[in-house]
């Protein structure tokens, strides 16, 4: 795997996790329970994905691919939820943008991995 691409992905996931934590905290104080829960879950998934990426000796192609797909789905769902509140809430707007950036970085990394992975 390209180290620069992996670094880009890790940075996008970290930014997403941080934005989600901040958004979840703000949402909870504003009575937006569904958005808060979605953001908290997204932060957890991003954190887990980063940890898995950093343990390169423990990689399993099928598990890693599945986790990357799950992370992309979670980030998309969180982005969609936050986008509904983006006009009235700056933290939701920022969170949606961070989720979108994480999705783009993950998709880019998955695309590069698919060409490098052996076919079973």
TORLO-94370 format. One line per field, with one value per residue: residue number from 1; residue in one letter; chain; x, y, z of N, C-alpha, C in turn. Coordinates in Angstrom, 3 decimals, m for minus. Layout:
resi NUM	...
resn A	...
chain A	...
n.east X	...
n.north Y	...
n.up Z	...
ca.east X	...
ca.north Y	...
ca.up Z	...
c.east X	...
c.north Y	...
c.up Z	...
***
This chain:
resi 1	2	3	4	5	6	7	8	9	10	11	12	13	14	15	16	17	18	19	20	21	22	23	24	25	26	27	28	29	30	31	32	33	34	35	36	37	38	39	40	41	42	43	44	45	46	47	48	49	50	51	52	53	54	55	56	57	58	59	60	61	62	63	64	65	66	67	68	69	70	71	72	73	74	75	76	77	78	79	80	81	82	83	84	85	86	87	88	89	90	91	92	93	94	95	96	97	98	99	100	101	102	103	104	105	106	107	108	109	110	111	112	113	114	115	116	117	118	119	120
resn X	X	X	X	X	X	X	X	X	X	X	X	X	X	X	X	X	X	X	X	X	X	X	X	X	X	X	X	X	X	X	X	X	X	X	X	X	X	X	X	X	X	X	X	X	X	X	X	X	X	X	X	X	X	X	X	X	X	X	X	X	X	X	X	X	X	X	X	X	X	X	X	X	X	X	X	X	X	X	X	X	X	X	X	X	X	X	X	X	X	X	X	X	X	X	X	X	X	X	X	X	X	X	X	X	X	X	X	X	X	X	X	X	X	X	X	X	X	X	X
chain A	A	A	A	A	A	A	A	A	A	A	A	A	A	A	A	A	A	A	A	A	A	A	A	A	A	A	A	A	A	A	A	A	A	A	A	A	A	A	A	A	A	A	A	A	A	A	A	A	A	A	A	A	A	A	A	A	A	A	A	A	A	A	A	A	A	A	A	A	A	A	A	A	A	A	A	A	A	A	A	A	A	A	A	A	A	A	A	A	A	A	A	A	A	A	A	A	A	A	A	A	A	A	A	A	A	A	A	A	A	A	A	A	A	A	A	A	A	A	A
n.east 0.839	0.445	2.258	1.814	m0.829	m2.098	m1.513	m2.926	m5.510	m5.687	m5.476	m7.801	m9.741	m9.205	m9.797	m12.507	m13.450	m12.920	m14.537	m17.024	m17.231	m17.279	m19.607	m21.544	m21.512	m22.375	m24.873	m26.235	m26.653	m28.450	m30.725	m30.882	m31.117	m30.995	m29.120	m26.918	m26.417	m25.826	m23.508	m21.805	m21.583	m20.345	m17.898	m16.787	m16.572	m14.779	m12.522	m11.971	m11.411	m9.080	m7.326	m7.190	m5.970	m3.447	m2.271	m0.568	0.596	m1.387	m3.285	m6.006	m7.166	m9.907	m11.312	m10.355	m11.254	m14.018	m14.367	m13.571	m15.573	m17.758	m17.070	m17.180	m19.942	m20.997	m19.949	m21.165	m23.868	m23.842	m23.041	m25.259	m27.274	m26.295	m26.214	m28.855	m29.214	m27.432	m27.747	m28.691	m26.927	m23.647	m21.757	m22.836	m22.673	m19.894	m19.248	m20.562	m19.074	m16.526	m17.075	m17.675	m15.174	m13.697	m14.938	m14.216	m11.411	m11.211	m12.419	m10.627	m8.328	m9.231	m9.615	m6.982	m5.981	m7.419	m6.301	m3.865	m4.287	m4.201	m6.045	m8.444
n.north m1.181	2.215	4.434	7.235	7.529	6.000	7.541	9.877	8.882	8.069	10.573	11.821	10.159	10.598	13.336	13.222	11.626	13.356	15.587	14.364	13.626	16.146	17.165	15.332	15.840	18.532	18.215	16.661	18.482	20.091	18.694	16.908	13.929	11.684	12.519	12.974	10.362	9.073	10.442	9.788	7.022	6.981	8.195	6.215	4.054	5.121	5.447	2.769	1.799	3.241	2.175	m0.483	m0.137	0.717	m1.522	m3.252	m5.810	m7.499	m7.575	m8.774	m9.416	m9.744	m9.087	m6.494	m5.175	m5.431	m3.963	m1.457	m0.896	m0.839	1.368	3.393	3.293	4.034	6.606	7.885	7.715	9.233	11.688	12.283	12.552	14.721	16.654	17.351	19.171	21.137	23.802	25.197	24.618	24.906	23.039	20.634	21.026	21.110	18.563	16.916	17.576	16.630	13.918	13.345	13.826	11.781	9.551	9.894	9.605	6.986	5.529	6.077	4.824	2.180	1.685	1.724	m0.434	m2.582	m3.074	m4.024	m6.271	m9.826	m12.049	m14.374
n.up 0.000	m0.733	1.143	1.396	0.553	2.465	4.730	4.097	4.183	6.874	8.101	7.161	8.305	11.005	11.240	10.639	12.760	14.921	14.252	14.341	17.048	18.271	17.094	17.971	20.712	20.786	19.549	21.422	23.465	22.214	21.894	19.756	19.319	17.484	15.560	17.221	18.143	15.713	14.954	17.111	16.755	14.241	14.831	16.472	14.654	12.768	14.413	15.061	12.486	11.884	13.806	12.956	10.461	11.209	12.269	10.553	10.297	11.059	9.088	7.210	4.075	3.294	5.645	6.105	3.798	4.124	6.498	5.633	3.767	5.489	7.065	5.157	4.551	7.055	7.383	5.219	5.969	8.319	7.307	5.683	7.622	9.146	7.158	6.874	8.879	8.412	7.512	9.699	11.657	12.407	13.355	12.462	9.709	9.343	10.240	8.367	6.095	6.844	7.057	4.385	3.223	4.427	3.294	0.586	0.767	1.746	m0.342	m2.401	m1.407	m1.255	m3.970	m4.898	m3.519	m4.562	m7.033	m6.286	m4.787	m4.494	m6.595	m5.642
ca.east 0.000	1.146	2.272	1.223	m2.273	m2.528	m1.453	m4.050	m6.718	m5.661	m5.761	m9.228	m10.506	m9.016	m10.579	m13.915	m13.719	m12.952	m15.733	m18.189	m17.287	m17.723	m20.995	m22.375	m21.601	m23.232	m26.231	m26.854	m27.081	m29.507	m31.861	m30.911	m30.654	m30.633	m27.876	m25.866	m26.111	m25.190	m22.148	m21.024	m21.279	m19.387	m16.599	m16.284	m16.197	m13.553	m11.439	m11.650	m10.781	m7.699	m6.546	m6.949	m5.006	m2.126	m1.763	m0.370	0.920	m2.606	m4.265	m6.625	m7.738	m11.371	m11.767	m10.037	m12.174	m15.339	m14.356	m13.519	m16.919	m18.596	m16.705	m17.737	m21.399	m21.282	m19.656	m22.218	m25.094	m23.644	m23.059	m26.646	m28.006	m25.818	m26.562	m30.218	m29.171	m26.261	m28.070	m28.925	m25.943	m22.285	m21.059	m23.350	m22.103	m18.490	m19.229	m20.923	m17.927	m15.465	m17.509	m17.510	m13.736	m13.281	m15.434	m13.377	m10.092	m11.361	m12.675	m9.367	m7.448	m9.770	m9.342	m5.570	m5.782	m8.017	m5.352	m2.687	m4.675	m4.273	m7.387	m8.551
ca.north 0.000	3.481	5.084	8.580	7.362	5.527	8.703	10.737	8.226	8.162	11.961	12.075	9.429	11.291	14.576	12.827	11.203	14.546	16.370	13.609	13.740	17.513	17.309	14.530	16.559	19.701	17.736	16.204	19.676	20.750	17.787	16.180	12.602	10.806	13.027	12.720	8.937	8.773	10.986	8.992	5.746	7.235	8.423	4.904	3.266	5.717	5.118	1.352	1.658	3.731	1.199	m1.641	0.243	0.863	m2.857	m3.820	m7.235	m8.248	m7.367	m9.821	m8.671	m9.762	m8.344	m5.081	m4.669	m5.343	m2.854	m0.214	m0.692	m0.456	2.735	4.259	3.356	4.786	8.019	8.401	7.862	10.360	12.891	12.548	13.039	16.064	17.565	17.827	20.252	21.966	25.220	25.834	24.166	24.902	21.800	19.600	21.287	20.692	17.113	16.342	17.759	15.724	12.565	13.237	13.725	10.436	8.637	10.033	9.030	5.527	4.994	6.172	3.779	0.886	1.559	1.372	m1.765	m3.619	m3.396	m4.661	m7.486	m11.043	m12.554	m15.748
ca.up 0.000	m0.833	2.464	1.336	0.474	3.782	5.620	3.718	4.683	8.337	8.473	6.900	9.317	12.281	11.179	10.707	14.131	15.777	13.922	14.820	18.512	18.582	16.665	18.882	21.981	20.574	19.273	22.672	24.175	21.446	21.799	18.478	19.719	16.368	14.982	18.214	18.112	14.432	15.016	18.067	16.104	13.163	15.477	16.915	13.482	12.229	15.336	14.872	11.174	11.996	14.574	12.093	9.425	11.806	12.610	9.225	10.368	11.335	8.020	6.408	2.961	3.331	6.818	5.897	2.776	4.755	7.454	4.861	3.226	6.630	7.431	4.113	4.747	8.281	7.104	4.330	6.757	9.229	6.470	5.276	8.800	9.483	6.068	7.106	9.872	8.097	7.352	10.992	12.628	11.861	13.690	11.564	8.387	9.387	10.394	7.065	5.205	7.282	6.671	2.932	2.952	4.829	2.261	m0.609	1.053	1.854	m1.681	m3.134	m0.895	m1.684	m5.395	m5.088	m2.965	m5.413	m8.089	m5.704	m4.077	m5.293	m6.856	m5.141
c.east 0.880	1.099	1.635	m0.300	m2.835	m2.531	m2.620	m5.361	m6.796	m5.999	m7.233	m10.101	m10.389	m9.827	m12.069	m14.293	m13.840	m14.192	m16.984	m18.339	m17.802	m19.189	m21.938	m22.575	m22.530	m24.683	m26.955	m27.386	m28.220	m30.728	m31.986	m30.327	m30.215	m29.299	m26.704	m25.443	m25.382	m23.733	m21.263	m20.638	m20.235	m17.987	m15.980	m15.812	m14.902	m12.349	m11.007	m10.944	m9.324	m6.822	m6.219	m5.899	m3.582	m1.494	m1.537	m0.049	m0.318	m3.659	m4.728	m7.406	m9.259	m11.918	m11.527	m10.990	m13.568	m15.410	m14.313	m14.890	m17.879	m18.328	m17.277	m19.252	m21.757	m21.043	m20.707	m23.512	m24.997	m23.681	m24.480	m27.460	m27.592	m26.186	m27.975	m30.253	m28.119	m26.566	m28.255	m27.840	m24.563	m21.558	m21.564	m22.795	m20.659	m18.371	m19.547	m19.751	m16.790	m15.808	m17.316	m16.044	m13.209	m13.725	m14.542	m12.002	m10.158	m11.589	m11.407	m8.420	m7.936	m9.499	m7.903	m5.280	m6.301	m7.083	m4.152	m3.001	m4.696	m5.715	m7.432	m9.075
c.north 1.238	4.200	6.476	8.494	6.890	6.689	9.653	10.179	8.319	9.579	12.302	11.378	10.114	12.586	14.277	12.437	12.411	15.391	15.684	13.698	15.118	17.702	16.544	15.245	17.763	19.284	17.329	17.382	20.411	19.851	17.053	14.781	11.709	11.231	12.756	11.259	8.526	9.245	10.184	7.646	5.919	7.455	7.099	4.062	3.808	5.385	3.664	1.125	2.118	2.726	m0.026	m1.328	0.301	m0.464	m3.651	m5.319	m8.095	m8.129	m8.674	m9.081	m8.624	m8.953	m6.852	m4.464	m4.478	m4.162	m1.520	0.104	m0.246	0.990	3.723	4.402	4.185	6.268	8.634	8.641	9.058	11.672	13.270	13.102	14.472	17.080	18.118	19.022	21.303	23.454	25.930	25.512	24.046	23.594	20.642	19.782	20.805	19.175	16.431	16.446	16.800	14.278	12.350	13.094	12.336	9.407	8.700	9.391	7.513	4.905	5.017	5.050	2.399	0.643	1.154	m0.029	m2.851	m4.015	m4.161	m5.986	m8.689	m11.504	m14.012	m16.689
c.up 0.000	0.521	2.466	1.297	1.815	4.774	5.360	4.278	6.210	8.797	8.254	7.934	10.678	12.330	11.292	12.135	15.050	15.523	14.448	16.337	18.915	18.230	17.608	20.209	21.865	20.338	20.548	23.476	23.491	21.260	20.474	18.690	18.578	15.758	15.929	18.197	16.841	14.455	15.969	17.452	15.010	13.744	15.907	15.740	12.882	13.106	15.157	13.537	11.223	12.727	13.722	11.032	9.973	12.211	11.327	9.252	10.584	10.248	7.408	5.324	3.035	4.493	6.617	4.875	3.356	5.722	6.728	4.276	4.322	7.040	6.422	4.303	5.970	8.053	6.188	5.096	7.698	8.456	6.077	6.438	9.126	8.407	6.235	8.060	9.534	7.979	8.691	12.016	11.991	12.158	12.818	10.144	8.318	9.481	9.061	6.092	5.562	6.916	5.171	2.550	3.320	3.794	1.031	m0.401	1.120	0.474	m2.530	m2.701	m1.323	m3.163	m5.653	m4.561	m3.887	m6.540	m7.563	m5.010	m4.997	m5.438	m6.428	m6.211
***
